[in-house]
Amino acid sequence: MSEDRRTEGQSGLSPWDMASGAFIAWRSGDAGAVDELVAAMTPVLWHVVRAYGLDREAAEDVVQATWLGFVRLHATIEDPQAVASWLITSARRGAAAHARTARRATPVQDETLHAALPDVESAEALAVLDDEASRLWGAVASVDERCRKLLRVVAFMDRPDYQSLSQELDMPVGSIGPTRARCLAKVRTALTRGGER
């Protein structure tokens, strides 16, 4: 199959679809199709490998090793749709192994590591937040349907449109604020009683 015919109509294809098409063509005897496969998947492999924090030279080594392994083992890939996954998995494993080796060679100070890690809530804090949210929504569930609707809208909108809210709840615009206050008081009472009605 000529290069023009292979690329014709493929501009909208994902790298995964291009990779499987090129792989099929390559296995069918089209030696040039491997170039398409490399062109489609190398940028993806770069992103995968660089995500492990490897420098440019190490990333090049891992991507090259991935392609060498692919050429050696391509016959083991039975499903052409799996070629992209195979390459990505191989690149991840290579990058992880390289990163482990590099970490053993250069120890990192706790302060440096802490600055590089994302800020994440502790397990205890997440458990407390989850418990509080569960108790809150249990208390909201204990009030009448009209209050639940009103509180959900107020909770998830910065500035609710009182006109549409008035129509949806069949409530005068001037009653929304006082009704909201009464509903919040009911929820507060339910929270202090442990969510009981």
N, C-alpha and C positions, 0 to 999 in steps of 0.2 A: 504494500500500500504506500503510495507516495506521501511525502510530508504534507503537501497541499491538501490532499484528501483527508488525512488524519486530523489536521487542525481545522478543516472547514466546518463551521457550525459549532466549534468547541469553546468559543470564547466565553460562553456563559457557564461552562462546566466547572465544578469544584475541583480542587487539586486531587481529591480522592477519585473522582470519576475519570479525570485525565490519567491518573496513575494506573487505574485498572485497565483502561483502554490501551495505553501504551504497553502495559505488561502483556496483555493478550497479543498485541501485534508483535512484540519482541519474541514471545514464545512461539509465534507462528512463523518465525524466520526473518522478520524485518529487523535487521541489526540497528538501523537508525532509530527505532522506537525507544531504545534504552536512553537515548539523549533526551527524548520528551519526558520520560519517566524521571530522569535526574532533574530536568528543568522544573517539573511540576512539584517534586517532593523536597528538593534541597532547601528551599526557603522555609518550609514547614519544619524540617529537621533542625535547621539553625535555631528557630524559635524554641523548639523543645530542648535542645542542648544548652542554649544560653540561659534558659530558665534555671538551670542548676548552678549558675554563678561561675561557669567556666570562662576563662579568658579566651581571647580570639584564637590563639594557637591551639589550646586544648580543645576548643570547640571544633576547629578544623580537623584535628586528629580523630575526634569521636565521629564526626560526620563521615570522614573518609573510611574509618573502620566499619561504620554501618554499611556503606556502599560495598566495601570489599566482602563483608559477610553476606550481603544480599546476593552478590554475584556467585559466591560459592554455594549458597544454600537455596537459591531461588526455586530449584526443582521441588523443594519440600512444601512450597506454597501451592495448595490445591485450588483455592478459591481466589480468582483475580480481584475480587472485591476486598480481599483481606491484605493485599499488598501494602497499602498505606498503613494499616494497623501494624503489620509486621515491621515495617521500617521505623515507625514511631516507637514501638516497643523496644526494638533493638537499640535505637538512639537513646532512649531513656535509660535503659540498662547500662549502656556504655558510659553515659554522662554521670549516672549515679556512682558507678564503680570508680570513675576518674575523680569525682568529687570526694568520695570516701578516702581515696589514696592521698589526695591533696590535703584534706583536713588532717590526716595523720601526720603529714609532713610539716604543716604550719599550724601550730596551736593558736586558738583565738581567745582573746581575753573576754571574760564575761561581759564587760561593759560594751565591747565592740559587738558581740553577738546580740546582746539585748537591744542595742540601737538598730540592728538590722532586722530583727524580728517584728512582725506586725503587732500592734497593741491588741491583745485579746483579753477578754474578761476571764477571770479564774473560773474553775468549775463550780466553786462555791457561790460566786456572784451570779453565775448563770442559773444555778439551781434556785437561788433566792428570787431572781427576776421571774423565772418560770413559775414558781409558787405564787408570787404576787399577782402575776397575770392570770393564773388559773383562779385564784380567789376573787380577783376583780371581775372577770367575766362570769364567774358563778353568781356573784352578787347582781350583775347586770341581768343575768338570766332569771333572777328571782322577781324582777319587777314586771309590770304589765307590758303587753306588746307595743303599745303606743310609746311608752318610755324607752323601750329597747330600740325602736326605730330612731327616735330622736337622738338618743345618746350615741348610737353608732354613727349617725351622720355628723354629729358634733365632734366625735372623737377622731374621725378620719378626714375631716376637711378643715383647712385653716380658717376659711371664711365661708361658711355655708350660705347659700342663696336662700334667704328667708322666704322669698316669694314662692319659689318652687317647693320648698319645704312645707310651707303653709298649705299648698294645694295637695301635696302628697299625703300629709297627715290630717287633712281636712280640719285645719286649726287656724284661727286668725293670726296674722303676723305678730300682733301685739301680745299674744298669749305664749309665743314660743319661748321667750326668755324666762318668764315665771314658771312655765311648765318644766323647762330644763332644770331650773333651780329645785323644784319639787322632786323631779326624777333623781337628781344627784343626791338629794337628801335621803331618798329611799335607798339608793345604792349604798350610801355611807352607813345608814342604819343596818342594812343587810351585812355589810362588811364587819361592823362591830359585833354583830350577833353570830359571826362565823358563816355568813352566806345563807342562813336559814330564813325561810319566809315568815 
